[in-house]
């Protein structure tokens, strides 16, 4: 799975519910773009925004830890 897969799963979780989207936007002030196979730079855009919003992602994961245990990004990631 690796760190990119974990980040992808976190973003999928955020987008799975309107409440989760609102919760994350309240924390970070914006959405994180989701990677896809038709846009060449989609992985880069996702990582670029995720690095800028790293603390907000960590807060979101900790707030929803029960459903995101396996996707927790460790410092080694």
PQR file with spaces between the fields and no chain letter, atoms N, CA, C, O and H, PARSE charges and radii, in Angstrom:
ATOM       1  N    UNK     1       0.835   -1.189    0.000 -0.4000 1.5000
ATOM       2  CA   UNK     1       0.000    0.000    0.000 -0.0000 2.0000
ATOM       3  C    UNK     1       0.882    1.256    0.000  0.5500 1.7000
ATOM       4  O    UNK     1       0.759    2.078   -0.908 -0.5500 1.4000
ATOM       5  N    UNK     2       1.736    1.421    0.957 -0.4000 1.5000
ATOM       6  CA   UNK     2       2.662    2.537    0.998 -0.0000 2.0000
ATOM       7  C    UNK     2       2.003    3.859    1.366  0.5500 1.7000
ATOM       8  O    UNK     2       0.781    3.939    1.497 -0.5500 1.4000
ATOM       9  H    UNK     2       1.836    0.753    1.694  0.4000 1.0000
ATOM      10  N    UNK     3       2.814    4.890    1.532 -0.4000 1.5000
ATOM      11  CA   UNK     3       2.306    6.197    1.940 -0.0000 2.0000
ATOM      12  C    UNK     3       1.342    6.829    0.933  0.5500 1.7000
ATOM      13  O    UNK     3       0.369    7.470    1.330 -0.5500 1.4000
ATOM      14  H    UNK     3       3.806    4.825    1.425  0.4000 1.0000
ATOM      15  N    UNK     4       1.601    6.656   -0.357 -0.4000 1.5000
ATOM      16  CA   UNK     4       0.692    7.226   -1.354 -0.0000 2.0000
ATOM      17  C    UNK     4      -0.683    6.562   -1.294  0.5500 1.7000
ATOM      18  O    UNK     4      -1.710    7.228   -1.425 -0.5500 1.4000
ATOM      19  H    UNK     4       2.392    6.136   -0.680  0.4000 1.0000
ATOM      20  N    UNK     5      -0.691    5.259   -1.095 -0.4000 1.5000
ATOM      21  CA   UNK     5      -1.956    4.538   -0.967 -0.0000 2.0000
ATOM      22  C    UNK     5      -2.716    4.959    0.280  0.5500 1.7000
ATOM      23  O    UNK     5      -3.941    5.085    0.257 -0.5500 1.4000
ATOM      24  H    UNK     5       0.143    4.718   -0.989  0.4000 1.0000
ATOM      25  N    UNK     6      -1.984    5.178    1.374 -0.4000 1.5000
ATOM      26  CA   UNK     6      -2.628    5.633    2.609 -0.0000 2.0000
ATOM      27  C    UNK     6      -3.244    7.010    2.413  0.5500 1.7000
ATOM      28  O    UNK     6      -4.379    7.250    2.826 -0.5500 1.4000
ATOM      29  H    UNK     6      -0.990    5.076    1.393  0.4000 1.0000
ATOM      30  N    UNK     7      -2.503    7.913    1.787 -0.4000 1.5000
ATOM      31  CA   UNK     7      -3.030    9.250    1.532 -0.0000 2.0000
ATOM      32  C    UNK     7      -4.255    9.184    0.626  0.5500 1.7000
ATOM      33  O    UNK     7      -5.247    9.872    0.865 -0.5500 1.4000
ATOM      34  H    UNK     7      -1.582    7.718    1.451  0.4000 1.0000
ATOM      35  N    UNK     8      -4.185    8.362   -0.407 -0.4000 1.5000
ATOM      36  CA   UNK     8      -5.325    8.172   -1.304 -0.0000 2.0000
ATOM      37  C    UNK     8      -6.548    7.695   -0.510  0.5500 1.7000
ATOM      38  O    UNK     8      -7.650    8.206   -0.709 -0.5500 1.4000
ATOM      39  H    UNK     8      -3.379    7.803   -0.601  0.4000 1.0000
ATOM      40  N    UNK     9      -6.362    6.724    0.381 -0.4000 1.5000
ATOM      41  CA   UNK     9      -7.480    6.201    1.179 -0.0000 2.0000
ATOM      42  C    UNK     9      -8.053    7.258    2.121  0.5500 1.7000
ATOM      43  O    UNK     9      -9.265    7.301    2.336 -0.5500 1.4000
ATOM      44  H    UNK     9      -5.467    6.308    0.542  0.4000 1.0000
ATOM      45  N    UNK    10      -7.196    8.107    2.682 -0.4000 1.5000
ATOM      46  CA   UNK    10      -7.678    9.178    3.555 -0.0000 2.0000
ATOM      47  C    UNK    10      -8.547   10.144    2.763  0.5500 1.7000
ATOM      48  O    UNK    10      -9.603   10.563    3.236 -0.5500 1.4000
ATOM      49  H    UNK    10      -6.213    8.072    2.507  0.4000 1.0000
ATOM      50  N    UNK    11      -8.110   10.498    1.565 -0.4000 1.5000
ATOM      51  CA   UNK    11      -8.880   11.427    0.735 -0.0000 2.0000
ATOM      52  C    UNK    11     -10.205   10.797    0.314  0.5500 1.7000
ATOM      53  O    UNK    11     -11.232   11.473    0.282 -0.5500 1.4000
ATOM      54  H    UNK    11      -7.252   10.157    1.180  0.4000 1.0000
ATOM      55  N    UNK    12     -10.185    9.505   -0.009 -0.4000 1.5000
ATOM      56  CA   UNK    12     -11.429    8.799   -0.335 -0.0000 2.0000
ATOM      57  C    UNK    12     -12.373    8.832    0.866  0.5500 1.7000
ATOM      58  O    UNK    12     -13.577    9.025    0.700 -0.5500 1.4000
ATOM      59  H    UNK    12      -9.350    8.955    0.017  0.4000 1.0000
ATOM      60  N    UNK    13     -11.839    8.647    2.066 -0.4000 1.5000
ATOM      61  CA   UNK    13     -12.659    8.698    3.279 -0.0000 2.0000
ATOM      62  C    UNK    13     -13.273   10.083    3.454  0.5500 1.7000
ATOM      63  O    UNK    13     -14.458   10.202    3.767 -0.5500 1.4000
ATOM      64  H    UNK    13     -10.860    8.491    2.201  0.4000 1.0000
ATOM      65  N    UNK    14     -12.479   11.123    3.256 -0.4000 1.5000
ATOM      66  CA   UNK    14     -12.980   12.490    3.388 -0.0000 2.0000
ATOM      67  C    UNK    14     -14.130   12.726    2.417  0.5500 1.7000
ATOM      68  O    UNK    14     -15.128   13.350    2.778 -0.5500 1.4000
ATOM      69  H    UNK    14     -11.516   11.027    3.003  0.4000 1.0000
ATOM      70  N    UNK    15     -13.999   12.235    1.197 -0.4000 1.5000
ATOM      71  CA   UNK    15     -15.014   12.466    0.170 -0.0000 2.0000
ATOM      72  C    UNK    15     -16.201   11.506    0.249  0.5500 1.7000
ATOM      73  O    UNK    15     -17.121   11.603   -0.563 -0.5500 1.4000
ATOM      74  H    UNK    15     -13.189   11.728    0.904  0.4000 1.0000
ATOM      75  N    UNK    16     -16.196   10.591    1.204 -0.4000 1.5000
ATOM      76  CA   UNK    16     -17.261    9.591    1.276 -0.0000 2.0000
ATOM      77  C    UNK    16     -18.552   10.118    1.892  0.5500 1.7000
ATOM      78  O    UNK    16     -19.586    9.457    1.806 -0.5500 1.4000
ATOM      79  H    UNK    16     -15.449   10.513    1.864  0.4000 1.0000
ATOM      80  N    UNK    17     -18.511   11.280    2.505 -0.4000 1.5000
ATOM      81  CA   UNK    17     -19.696   11.806    3.171 -0.0000 2.0000
ATOM      82  C    UNK    17     -19.654   13.330    3.175  0.5500 1.7000
ATOM      83  O    UNK    17     -18.582   13.926    3.271 -0.5500 1.4000
ATOM      84  H    UNK    17     -17.671   11.817    2.575  0.4000 1.0000
ATOM      85  N    UNK    18     -20.800   13.945    3.073 -0.4000 1.5000
ATOM      86  CA   UNK    18     -20.864   15.405    3.122 -0.0000 2.0000
ATOM      87  C    UNK    18     -20.391   15.926    4.480  0.5500 1.7000
ATOM      88  O    UNK    18     -19.776   16.990    4.563 -0.5500 1.4000
ATOM      89  H    UNK    18     -21.672   13.461    2.995  0.4000 1.0000
ATOM      90  N    UNK    19     -20.680   15.174    5.537 -0.4000 1.5000
ATOM      91  CA   UNK    19     -20.229   15.581    6.870 -0.0000 2.0000
ATOM      92  C    UNK    19     -18.712   15.530    6.981  0.5500 1.7000
ATOM      93  O    UNK    19     -18.108   16.418    7.582 -0.5500 1.4000
ATOM      94  H    UNK    19     -21.179   14.310    5.470  0.4000 1.0000
ATOM      95  N    UNK    20     -18.089   14.505    6.411 -0.4000 1.5000
ATOM      96  CA   UNK    20     -16.633   14.411    6.433 -0.0000 2.0000
ATOM      97  C    UNK    20     -16.000   15.541    5.614  0.5500 1.7000
ATOM      98  O    UNK    20     -14.988   16.114    6.018 -0.5500 1.4000
ATOM      99  H    UNK    20     -18.580   13.784    5.923  0.4000 1.0000
ATOM     100  N    UNK    21     -16.591   15.850    4.481 -0.4000 1.5000
ATOM     101  CA   UNK    21     -16.073   16.943    3.655 -0.0000 2.0000
ATOM     102  C    UNK    21     -16.138   18.254    4.436  0.5500 1.7000
ATOM     103  O    UNK    21     -15.170   19.014    4.466 -0.5500 1.4000
ATOM     104  H    UNK    21     -17.413   15.384    4.153  0.4000 1.0000
ATOM     105  N    UNK    22     -17.276   18.513    5.063 -0.4000 1.5000
ATOM     106  CA   UNK    22     -17.425   19.739    5.851 -0.0000 2.0000
ATOM     107  C    UNK    22     -16.435   19.768    7.001  0.5500 1.7000
ATOM     108  O    UNK    22     -15.833   20.807    7.275 -0.5500 1.4000
ATOM     109  H    UNK    22     -18.062   17.896    5.039  0.4000 1.0000
ATOM     110  N    UNK    23     -16.258   18.641    7.679 -0.4000 1.5000
ATOM     111  CA   UNK    23     -15.316   18.561    8.797 -0.0000 2.0000
ATOM     112  C    UNK    23     -13.898   18.899    8.333  0.5500 1.7000
ATOM     113  O    UNK    23     -13.185   19.640    9.009 -0.5500 1.4000
ATOM     114  H    UNK    23     -16.746   17.798    7.457  0.4000 1.0000
ATOM     115  N    UNK    24     -13.492   18.362    7.193 -0.4000 1.5000
ATOM     116  CA   UNK    24     -12.146   18.626    6.705 -0.0000 2.0000
ATOM     117  C    UNK    24     -11.998   20.064    6.215  0.5500 1.7000
ATOM     118  O    UNK    24     -10.970   20.693    6.464 -0.5500 1.4000
ATOM     119  H    UNK    24     -14.071   17.760    6.644  0.4000 1.0000
ATOM     120  N    UNK    25     -12.992   20.585    5.533 -0.4000 1.5000
ATOM     121  CA   UNK    25     -12.908   21.965    5.054 -0.0000 2.0000
ATOM     122  C    UNK    25     -12.855   22.937    6.233  0.5500 1.7000
ATOM     123  O    UNK    25     -12.175   23.961    6.166 -0.5500 1.4000
ATOM     124  H    UNK    25     -13.827   20.074    5.331  0.4000 1.0000
ATOM     125  N    UNK    26     -13.573   22.616    7.313 -0.4000 1.5000
ATOM     126  CA   UNK    26     -13.492   23.453    8.514 -0.0000 2.0000
ATOM     127  C    UNK    26     -12.079   23.438    9.098  0.5500 1.7000
ATOM     128  O    UNK    26     -11.616   24.449    9.625 -0.5500 1.4000
ATOM     129  H    UNK    26     -14.126   21.784    7.367  0.4000 1.0000
ATOM     130  N    UNK    27     -11.398   22.303    9.008 -0.4000 1.5000
ATOM     131  CA   UNK    27     -10.017   22.199    9.506 -0.0000 2.0000
ATOM     132  C    UNK    27      -9.012   22.866    8.572  0.5500 1.7000
ATOM     133  O    UNK    27      -8.181   23.661    9.011 -0.5500 1.4000
ATOM     134  H    UNK    27     -11.774   21.482    8.580  0.4000 1.0000
ATOM     135  N    UNK    28      -9.091   22.542    7.288 -0.4000 1.5000
ATOM     136  CA   UNK    28      -8.045   22.920    6.334 -0.0000 2.0000
ATOM     137  C    UNK    28      -8.391   24.134    5.474  0.5500 1.7000
ATOM     138  O    UNK    28      -7.497   24.787    4.936 -0.5500 1.4000
ATOM     139  H    UNK    28      -9.766   21.896    6.931  0.4000 1.0000
ATOM     140  N    UNK    29      -9.659   24.435    5.344 -0.4000 1.5000
ATOM     141  CA   UNK    29     -10.044   25.563    4.512 -0.0000 2.0000
ATOM     142  C    UNK    29     -10.197   25.232    3.040  0.5500 1.7000
ATOM     143  O    UNK    29     -10.555   26.103    2.247 -0.5500 1.4000
ATOM     144  H    UNK    29     -10.386   23.905    5.781  0.4000 1.0000
ATOM     145  N    UNK    30      -9.936   24.001    2.664 -0.4000 1.5000
ATOM     146  CA   UNK    30     -10.084   23.571    1.263 -0.0000 2.0000
ATOM     147  C    UNK    30     -10.070   22.054    1.176  0.5500 1.7000
ATOM     148  O    UNK    30      -9.765   21.365    2.149 -0.5500 1.4000
ATOM     149  H    UNK    30      -9.645   23.293    3.308  0.4000 1.0000
ATOM     150  N    UNK    31     -10.404   21.547   -0.001 -0.4000 1.5000
ATOM     151  CA   UNK    31     -10.325   20.115   -0.278 -0.0000 2.0000
ATOM     152  C    UNK    31      -8.941   19.765   -0.798  0.5500 1.7000
ATOM     153  O    UNK    31      -8.187   20.636   -1.232 -0.5500 1.4000
ATOM     154  H    UNK    31     -10.652   22.107   -0.791  0.4000 1.0000
ATOM     155  N    UNK    32      -8.620   18.491   -0.749 -0.4000 1.5000
ATOM     156  CA   UNK    32      -7.398   17.987   -1.376 -0.0000 2.0000
ATOM     157  C    UNK    32      -7.814   17.339   -2.685  0.5500 1.7000
ATOM     158  O    UNK    32      -8.709   16.493   -2.692 -0.5500 1.4000
ATOM     159  H    UNK    32      -9.232   17.783   -0.396  0.4000 1.0000
ATOM     160  N    UNK    33      -7.180   17.719   -3.804 -0.4000 1.5000
ATOM     161  CA   UNK    33      -7.553   17.094   -5.079 -0.0000 2.0000
ATOM     162  C    UNK    33      -7.247   15.600   -5.064  0.5500 1.7000
ATOM     163  O    UNK    33      -6.234   15.166   -4.515 -0.5500 1.4000
ATOM     164  H    UNK    33      -6.453   18.406   -3.798  0.4000 1.0000
ATOM     165  N    UNK    34      -8.116   14.840   -5.660 -0.4000 1.5000
ATOM     166  CA   UNK    34      -7.952   13.390   -5.723 -0.0000 2.0000
ATOM     167  C    UNK    34      -7.208   13.006   -6.998  0.5500 1.7000
ATOM     168  O    UNK    34      -7.467   13.541   -8.075 -0.5500 1.4000
ATOM     169  H    UNK    34      -8.939   15.193   -6.106  0.4000 1.0000
ATOM     170  N    UNK    35      -6.291   12.079   -6.850 -0.4000 1.5000
ATOM     171  CA   UNK    35      -5.548   11.600   -8.018 -0.0000 2.0000
ATOM     172  C    UNK    35      -6.469   10.786   -8.926  0.5500 1.7000
ATOM     173  O    UNK    35      -7.470   10.233   -8.472 -0.5500 1.4000
ATOM     174  H    UNK    35      -6.080   11.644   -5.974  0.4000 1.0000
ATOM     175  N    UNK    36      -6.121   10.718  -10.214 -0.4000 1.5000
ATOM     176  CA   UNK    36      -6.858    9.883  -11.153 -0.0000 2.0000
ATOM     177  C    UNK    36      -5.920    9.476  -12.284  0.5500 1.7000
ATOM     178  O    UNK    36      -4.779    9.931  -12.350 -0.5500 1.4000
ATOM     179  H    UNK    36      -5.307   11.168  -10.583  0.4000 1.0000
ATOM     180  N    UNK    37      -6.400    8.636  -13.152 -0.4000 1.5000
ATOM     181  CA   UNK    37      -5.544    8.099  -14.208 -0.0000 2.0000
ATOM     182  C    UNK    37      -5.584    8.909  -15.504  0.5500 1.7000
ATOM     183  O    UNK    37      -4.777    8.669  -16.402 -0.5500 1.4000
ATOM     184  H    UNK    37      -7.328    8.266  -13.098  0.4000 1.0000
ATOM     185  N    UNK    38      -6.505    9.859  -15.616 -0.4000 1.5000
ATOM     186  CA   UNK    38      -6.608   10.617  -16.856 -0.0000 2.0000
ATOM     187  C    UNK    38      -5.842   11.931  -16.821  0.5500 1.7000
ATOM     188  O    UNK    38      -5.593   12.526  -17.870 -0.5500 1.4000
ATOM     189  H    UNK    38      -7.161   10.054  -14.887  0.4000 1.0000
ATOM     190  N    UNK    39      -5.472   12.386  -15.654 -0.4000 1.5000
ATOM     191  CA   UNK    39      -4.705   13.631  -15.522 -0.0000 2.0000
ATOM     192  C    UNK    39      -3.279   13.290  -15.132  0.5500 1.7000
ATOM     193  O    UNK    39      -3.055   12.630  -14.116 -0.5500 1.4000
ATOM     194  H    UNK    39      -5.675   11.902  -14.802  0.4000 1.0000
ATOM     195  N    UNK    40      -2.336   13.719  -15.905 -0.4000 1.5000
ATOM     196  CA   UNK    40      -0.940   13.354  -15.690 -0.0000 2.0000
ATOM     197  C    UNK    40      -0.392   13.879  -14.381  0.5500 1.7000
ATOM     198  O    UNK    40       0.372   13.184  -13.711 -0.5500 1.4000
ATOM     199  H    UNK    40      -2.518   14.255  -16.730  0.4000 1.0000
ATOM     200  N    UNK    41      -0.763   15.083  -14.005 -0.4000 1.5000
ATOM     201  CA   UNK    41      -0.216   15.690  -12.795 -0.0000 2.0000
ATOM     202  C    UNK    41      -1.105   15.531  -11.567  0.5500 1.7000
ATOM     203  O    UNK    41      -0.894   16.225  -10.573 -0.5500 1.4000
ATOM     204  H    UNK    41      -1.384   15.648  -14.549  0.4000 1.0000
ATOM     205  N    UNK    42      -2.078   14.653  -11.605 -0.4000 1.5000
ATOM     206  CA   UNK    42      -3.012   14.555  -10.489 -0.0000 2.0000
ATOM     207  C    UNK    42      -2.335   14.062   -9.212  0.5500 1.7000
ATOM     208  O    UNK    42      -2.681   14.518   -8.122 -0.5500 1.4000
ATOM     209  H    UNK    42      -2.250   14.090  -12.413  0.4000 1.0000
ATOM     210  N    UNK    43      -1.382   13.143   -9.324 -0.4000 1.5000
ATOM     211  CA   UNK    43      -0.656   12.673   -8.132 -0.0000 2.0000
ATOM     212  C    UNK    43       0.170   13.812   -7.550  0.5500 1.7000
ATOM     213  O    UNK    43       0.212   13.989   -6.333 -0.5500 1.4000
ATOM     214  H    UNK    43      -1.101   12.773  -10.209  0.4000 1.0000
ATOM     215  N    UNK    44       0.828   14.588   -8.414 -0.4000 1.5000
ATOM     216  CA   UNK    44       1.631   15.713   -7.960 -0.0000 2.0000
ATOM     217  C    UNK    44       0.761   16.750   -7.261  0.5500 1.7000
ATOM     218  O    UNK    44       1.121   17.233   -6.188 -0.5500 1.4000
ATOM     219  H    UNK    44       0.793   14.444   -9.403  0.4000 1.0000
ATOM     220  N    UNK    45      -0.376   17.098   -7.851 -0.4000 1.5000
ATOM     221  CA   UNK    45      -1.275   18.080   -7.243 -0.0000 2.0000
ATOM     222  C    UNK    45      -1.776   17.598   -5.890  0.5500 1.7000
ATOM     223  O    UNK    45      -1.839   18.375   -4.938 -0.5500 1.4000
ATOM     224  H    UNK    45      -0.669   16.705   -8.723  0.4000 1.0000
ATOM     225  N    UNK    46      -2.138   16.305   -5.798 -0.4000 1.5000
ATOM     226  CA   UNK    46      -2.606   15.747   -4.545 -0.0000 2.0000
ATOM     227  C    UNK    46      -1.515   15.845   -3.477  0.5500 1.7000
ATOM     228  O    UNK    46      -1.783   16.280   -2.357 -0.5500 1.4000
ATOM     229  H    UNK    46      -2.087   15.674   -6.572  0.4000 1.0000
ATOM     230  N    UNK    47      -0.301   15.446   -3.814 -0.4000 1.5000
ATOM     231  CA   UNK    47       0.806   15.485   -2.853 -0.0000 2.0000
ATOM     232  C    UNK    47       1.182   16.906   -2.470  0.5500 1.7000
ATOM     233  O    UNK    47       1.479   17.173   -1.306 -0.5500 1.4000
ATOM     234  H    UNK    47      -0.084   15.093   -4.724  0.4000 1.0000
ATOM     235  N    UNK    48       1.175   17.812   -3.419 -0.4000 1.5000
ATOM     236  CA   UNK    48       1.530   19.196   -3.165 -0.0000 2.0000
ATOM     237  C    UNK    48       0.585   19.822   -2.132  0.5500 1.7000
ATOM     238  O    UNK    48       1.039   20.459   -1.182 -0.5500 1.4000
ATOM     239  H    UNK    48       0.935   17.596   -4.365  0.4000 1.0000
ATOM     240  N    UNK    49      -0.703   19.643   -2.315 -0.4000 1.5000
ATOM     241  CA   UNK    49      -1.685   20.192   -1.374 -0.0000 2.0000
ATOM     242  C    UNK    49      -1.609   19.445   -0.044  0.5500 1.7000
ATOM     243  O    UNK    49      -1.707   20.066    1.014 -0.5500 1.4000
ATOM     244  H    UNK    49      -1.072   19.125   -3.087  0.4000 1.0000
ATOM     245  N    UNK    50      -1.436   18.126   -0.081 -0.4000 1.5000
ATOM     246  CA   UNK    50      -1.372   17.341    1.153 -0.0000 2.0000
ATOM     247  C    UNK    50      -0.181   17.746    2.020  0.5500 1.7000
ATOM     248  O    UNK    50      -0.295   17.789    3.245 -0.5500 1.4000
ATOM     249  H    UNK    50      -1.356   17.621   -0.941  0.4000 1.0000
ATOM     250  N    UNK    51       0.948   18.039    1.404 -0.4000 1.5000
ATOM     251  CA   UNK    51       2.114   18.479    2.173 -0.0000 2.0000
ATOM     252  C    UNK    51       1.864   19.828    2.834  0.5500 1.7000
ATOM     253  O    UNK    51       2.321   20.066    3.952 -0.5500 1.4000
ATOM     254  H    UNK    51       1.041   18.004    0.409  0.4000 1.0000
ATOM     255  N    UNK    52       1.148   20.700    2.158 -0.4000 1.5000
ATOM     256  CA   UNK    52       0.826   22.001    2.737 -0.0000 2.0000
ATOM     257  C    UNK    52      -0.183   21.887    3.876  0.5500 1.7000
ATOM     258  O    UNK    52      -0.170   22.692    4.807 -0.5500 1.4000
ATOM     259  H    UNK    52       0.777   20.506    1.249  0.4000 1.0000
ATOM     260  N    UNK    53      -1.050   20.893    3.799 -0.4000 1.5000
ATOM     261  CA   UNK    53      -2.117   20.710    4.792 -0.0000 2.0000
ATOM     262  C    UNK    53      -1.847   19.515    5.705  0.5500 1.7000
ATOM     263  O    UNK    53      -2.784   18.916    6.233 -0.5500 1.4000
ATOM     264  H    UNK    53      -1.061   20.239    3.043  0.4000 1.0000
ATOM     265  N    UNK    54      -0.593   19.168    5.892 -0.4000 1.5000
ATOM     266  CA   UNK    54      -0.210   17.985    6.660 -0.0000 2.0000
ATOM     267  C    UNK    54      -0.779   17.988    8.080  0.5500 1.7000
ATOM     268  O    UNK    54      -1.305   16.967    8.524 -0.5500 1.4000
ATOM     269  H    UNK    54       0.169   19.655    5.464  0.4000 1.0000
ATOM     270  N    UNK    55      -0.690   19.092    8.793 -0.4000 1.5000
ATOM     271  CA   UNK    55      -1.203   19.136   10.161 -0.0000 2.0000
ATOM     272  C    UNK    55      -2.717   18.962   10.195  0.5500 1.7000
ATOM     273  O    UNK    55      -3.252   18.335   11.109 -0.5500 1.4000
ATOM     274  H    UNK    55      -0.263   19.921    8.432  0.4000 1.0000
ATOM     275  N    UNK    56      -3.411   19.520    9.197 -0.4000 1.5000
ATOM     276  CA   UNK    56      -4.858   19.364    9.140 -0.0000 2.0000
ATOM     277  C    UNK    56      -5.258   17.927    8.834  0.5500 1.7000
ATOM     278  O    UNK    56      -6.253   17.431    9.363 -0.5500 1.4000
ATOM     279  H    UNK    56      -2.976   20.030    8.454  0.4000 1.0000
ATOM     280  N    UNK    57      -4.493   17.261    7.989 -0.4000 1.5000
ATOM     281  CA   UNK    57      -4.760   15.850    7.683 -0.0000 2.0000
ATOM     282  C    UNK    57      -4.564   15.010    8.943  0.5500 1.7000
ATOM     283  O    UNK    57      -5.373   14.128    9.231 -0.5500 1.4000
ATOM     284  H    UNK    57      -3.685   17.663    7.560  0.4000 1.0000
ATOM     285  N    UNK    58      -3.505   15.276    9.688 -0.4000 1.5000
ATOM     286  CA   UNK    58      -3.261   14.530   10.932 -0.0000 2.0000
ATOM     287  C    UNK    58      -4.390   14.741   11.929  0.5500 1.7000
ATOM     288  O    UNK    58      -4.816   13.788   12.582 -0.5500 1.4000
ATOM     289  H    UNK    58      -2.849   15.993    9.454  0.4000 1.0000
ATOM     290  N    UNK    59      -4.886   15.971   12.060 -0.4000 1.5000
ATOM     291  CA   UNK    59      -6.008   16.238   12.963 -0.0000 2.0000
ATOM     292  C    UNK    59      -7.256   15.485   12.519  0.5500 1.7000
ATOM     293  O    UNK    59      -7.983   14.930   13.343 -0.5500 1.4000
ATOM     294  H    UNK    59      -4.540   16.745   11.529  0.4000 1.0000
ATOM     295  N    UNK    60      -7.498   15.471   11.217 -0.4000 1.5000
ATOM     296  CA   UNK    60      -8.674   14.761   10.694 -0.0000 2.0000
ATOM     297  C    UNK    60      -8.574   13.262   10.960  0.5500 1.7000
ATOM     298  O    UNK    60      -9.544   12.638   11.391 -0.5500 1.4000
ATOM     299  H    UNK    60      -6.908   15.922   10.548  0.4000 1.0000
ATOM     300  N    UNK    61      -7.404   12.688   10.704 -0.4000 1.5000
ATOM     301  CA   UNK    61      -7.222   11.249   10.913 -0.0000 2.0000
ATOM     302  C    UNK    61      -7.391   10.906   12.395  0.5500 1.7000
ATOM     303  O    UNK    61      -8.018    9.900   12.728 -0.5500 1.4000
ATOM     304  H    UNK    61      -6.616   13.195   10.354  0.4000 1.0000
ATOM     305  N    UNK    62      -6.841   11.729   13.282 -0.4000 1.5000
ATOM     306  CA   UNK    62      -6.981   11.476   14.718 -0.0000 2.0000
ATOM     307  C    UNK    62      -8.436   11.595   15.156  0.5500 1.7000
ATOM     308  O    UNK    62      -8.879   10.849   16.029 -0.5500 1.4000
ATOM     309  H    UNK    62      -6.331   12.546   13.011  0.4000 1.0000
ATOM     310  N    UNK    63      -9.180   12.515   14.567 -0.4000 1.5000
ATOM     311  CA   UNK    63     -10.600   12.675   14.908 -0.0000 2.0000
ATOM     312  C    UNK    63     -11.440   11.505   14.410  0.5500 1.7000
ATOM     313  O    UNK    63     -12.490   11.210   14.981 -0.5500 1.4000
ATOM     314  H    UNK    63      -8.821   13.122   13.858  0.4000 1.0000
ATOM     315  N    UNK    64     -10.990   10.841   13.354 -0.4000 1.5000
ATOM     316  CA   UNK    64     -11.721    9.707   12.764 -0.0000 2.0000
ATOM     317  C    UNK    64     -10.869    8.441   12.812  0.5500 1.7000
ATOM     318  O    UNK    64     -10.878    7.642   11.875 -0.5500 1.4000
ATOM     319  H    UNK    64     -10.137   11.081   12.890  0.4000 1.0000
ATOM     320  N    UNK    65     -10.143    8.267   13.897 -0.4000 1.5000
ATOM     321  CA   UNK    65      -9.155    7.196   13.985 -0.0000 2.0000
ATOM     322  C    UNK    65      -9.771    5.801   13.883  0.5500 1.7000
ATOM     323  O    UNK    65      -9.139    4.888   13.351 -0.5500 1.4000
ATOM     324  H    UNK    65     -10.136    8.916   14.658  0.4000 1.0000
ATOM     325  N    UNK    66     -10.983    5.623   14.380 -0.4000 1.5000
ATOM     326  CA   UNK    66     -11.603    4.288   14.345 -0.0000 2.0000
ATOM     327  C    UNK    66     -11.723    3.754   12.926  0.5500 1.7000
ATOM     328  O    UNK    66     -11.499    2.567   12.690 -0.5500 1.4000
ATOM     329  H    UNK    66     -11.496    6.364   14.812  0.4000 1.0000
ATOM     330  N    UNK    67     -12.071    4.613   11.984 -0.4000 1.5000
ATOM     331  CA   UNK    67     -12.240    4.143   10.607 -0.0000 2.0000
ATOM     332  C    UNK    67     -10.980    4.321    9.761  0.5500 1.7000
ATOM     333  O    UNK    67     -10.937    3.856    8.622 -0.5500 1.4000
ATOM     334  H    UNK    67     -12.253    5.577   12.176  0.4000 1.0000
ATOM     335  N    UNK    68      -9.953    4.986   10.297 -0.4000 1.5000
ATOM     336  CA   UNK    68      -8.730    5.229    9.518 -0.0000 2.0000
ATOM     337  C    UNK    68      -7.474    4.660   10.190  0.5500 1.7000
ATOM     338  O    UNK    68      -6.366    5.130    9.932 -0.5500 1.4000
ATOM     339  H    UNK    68      -9.988    5.364   11.222  0.4000 1.0000
ATOM     340  N    UNK    69      -7.645    3.654   11.046 -0.4000 1.5000
ATOM     341  CA   UNK    69      -6.492    3.061   11.747 -0.0000 2.0000
ATOM     342  C    UNK    69      -5.403    2.598   10.799  0.5500 1.7000
ATOM     343  O    UNK    69      -4.226    2.897   11.004 -0.5500 1.4000
ATOM     344  H    UNK    69      -8.545    3.272   11.255  0.4000 1.0000
ATOM     345  N    UNK    70      -5.787    1.874    9.767 -0.4000 1.5000
ATOM     346  CA   UNK    70      -4.797    1.287    8.860 -0.0000 2.0000
ATOM     347  C    UNK    70      -4.147    2.326    7.953  0.5500 1.7000
ATOM     348  O    UNK    70      -3.097    2.059    7.369 -0.5500 1.4000
ATOM     349  H    UNK    70      -6.742    1.631    9.600  0.4000 1.0000
ATOM     350  N    UNK    71      -4.747    3.494    7.827 -0.4000 1.5000
ATOM     351  CA   UNK    71      -4.232    4.512    6.914 -0.0000 2.0000
ATOM     352  C    UNK    71      -3.525    5.654    7.640  0.5500 1.7000
ATOM     353  O    UNK    71      -3.229    6.683    7.033 -0.5500 1.4000
ATOM     354  H    UNK    71      -5.600    3.710    8.302  0.4000 1.0000
ATOM     355  N    UNK    72      -3.251    5.479    8.939 -0.4000 1.5000
ATOM     356  CA   UNK    72      -2.552    6.511    9.687 -0.0000 2.0000
ATOM     357  C    UNK    72      -1.150    6.685    9.117  0.5500 1.7000
ATOM     358  O    UNK    72      -0.409    5.713    8.974 -0.5500 1.4000
ATOM     359  H    UNK    72      -3.492    4.643    9.432  0.4000 1.0000
ATOM     360  N    UNK    73      -0.789    7.912    8.796 -0.4000 1.5000
ATOM     361  CA   UNK    73       0.525    8.208    8.228 -0.0000 2.0000
ATOM     362  C    UNK    73       1.523    8.438    9.363  0.5500 1.7000
ATOM     363  O    UNK    73       1.396    9.400   10.121 -0.5500 1.4000
ATOM     364  H    UNK    73      -1.392    8.701    8.912  0.4000 1.0000
ATOM     365  N    UNK    74       2.493    7.572    9.473 -0.4000 1.5000
ATOM     366  CA   UNK    74       3.517    7.686   10.504 -0.0000 2.0000
ATOM     367  C    UNK    74       4.602    8.653   10.050  0.5500 1.7000
ATOM     368  O    UNK    74       4.658    8.985    8.866 -0.5500 1.4000
ATOM     369  H    UNK    74       2.596    6.791    8.857  0.4000 1.0000
ATOM     370  N    UNK    75       5.463    9.115   10.946 -0.4000 1.5000
ATOM     371  CA   UNK    75       6.563    9.997   10.526 -0.0000 2.0000
ATOM     372  C    UNK    75       7.485    9.348    9.476  0.5500 1.7000
ATOM     373  O    UNK    75       8.080   10.060    8.667 -0.5500 1.4000
ATOM     374  H    UNK    75       5.417    8.846   11.908  0.4000 1.0000
ATOM     375  N    UNK    76       7.610    8.030    9.477 -0.4000 1.5000
ATOM     376  CA   UNK    76       8.440    7.356    8.473 -0.0000 2.0000
ATOM     377  C    UNK    76       7.811    7.439    7.099  0.5500 1.7000
ATOM     378  O    UNK    76       8.516    7.395    6.091 -0.5500 1.4000
ATOM     379  H    UNK    76       7.126    7.452   10.134  0.4000 1.0000
ATOM     380  N    UNK    77       6.478    7.560    7.043 -0.4000 1.5000
ATOM     381  CA   UNK    77       5.790    7.669    5.753 -0.0000 2.0000
ATOM     382  C    UNK    77       6.087    9.016    5.138  0.5500 1.7000
ATOM     383  O    UNK    77       5.604    9.316    4.046 -0.5500 1.4000
ATOM     384  H    UNK    77       5.905    7.595    7.861  0.4000 1.0000
